[in-house]
Amino acid sequence: MYLSVTEVKPLAGYKLHLTFSNGEEKIFDVSPYLNTGKFTELRDLSLFNSVTIKFDAVEWPNHLDIDPEFLHEKSIAINDERISAVSP
């Protein structure tokens, strides 16, 4: 089943609150990628916070996007105990 991102909200600490087409809500931590390629541009909080959805994925104005299947796989479910370390 192909999942798409239906809602995205930027959070503190370079995290994204994601809602997927199956209704799941998850948190994706972008910070581990901020030293790689075009992701370095996202250190600018105004750019990071301008995240939108385009073609079922998340995208920023610098044309950086992240595939929804990757986001789903690498995100932590909000009801997961590990989420307690994340403060939305």
N, C-alpha and C positions, 0 to 999 in steps of 0.2 A: 504494500500500500504506500503510495506516494504521499508524504506529508508536506504541507506548505505552512509557512508562517503567516498567521492572520493578524497578529498584533505584536508590536515591539515597543518596549519602553526602556530608555537608557536609565541605568542606576549608578549610584556612586561606586567607585572602585573599578571602573571600566567593566561593568557587568550589564547584561541585557536581560530584561524580563520578557520572555517569549511566550506567545500563545500559538499553538499549532492547530491545524485543521481538524484534528481528532479531539480537540478540547483540552489537551494536556498543557499545563503551564510549567515552564522550566526556566532556570537561570543559566546563562552562558557567560563565562568569564573570558573576556577578550584580553586581559592583561598578559597572559603568557605569550601572546603573539605580537606585542607592541615593539619588539626589537627586530622584527622581521619585515623586510620589504616595505610595501606600501602601508602596512599596518602601523609603521612608525608615525605616520601622519595623524593617526587617531589619538596620539598623546595630547593633541590640541582638544581640550574638552568641548569647545564650541562645535568642532567638527564631529567628535564622537557623539555628542548629544543630538546631532541632526540626522540620526539614523532613520531610515524609512523602509517600507516594504516595496519591492519591485520584482515582479515575476516570481512571486512566492518565496523570495529570499530577502535577507536584509541587505540594505545598500546604503552607502554614504555618498555625499556629493562628489567625493574624489574618485568615484566609480569603483570603489572597492566593494565587493559583495561576498557573502558567505552562503554557501549552499544549505538549504533547509535540512537535508538529510544529515549533513555534517553537524549542524547545530543541534539537531535532535539527539544524535549519538553522543556528543560531547557535553551536553548540558546536564544539569542536576535537577531532578524533579523537585518542585517546591515542597512537596510533602516528604521528601527525603530528609533523614536526620542530619545529613551533611550540610543542609541548607542553613542550619542554625549559625554557621560561620559567616553567612551572607546577610547583611542588613539592607534590605531594599529601601 
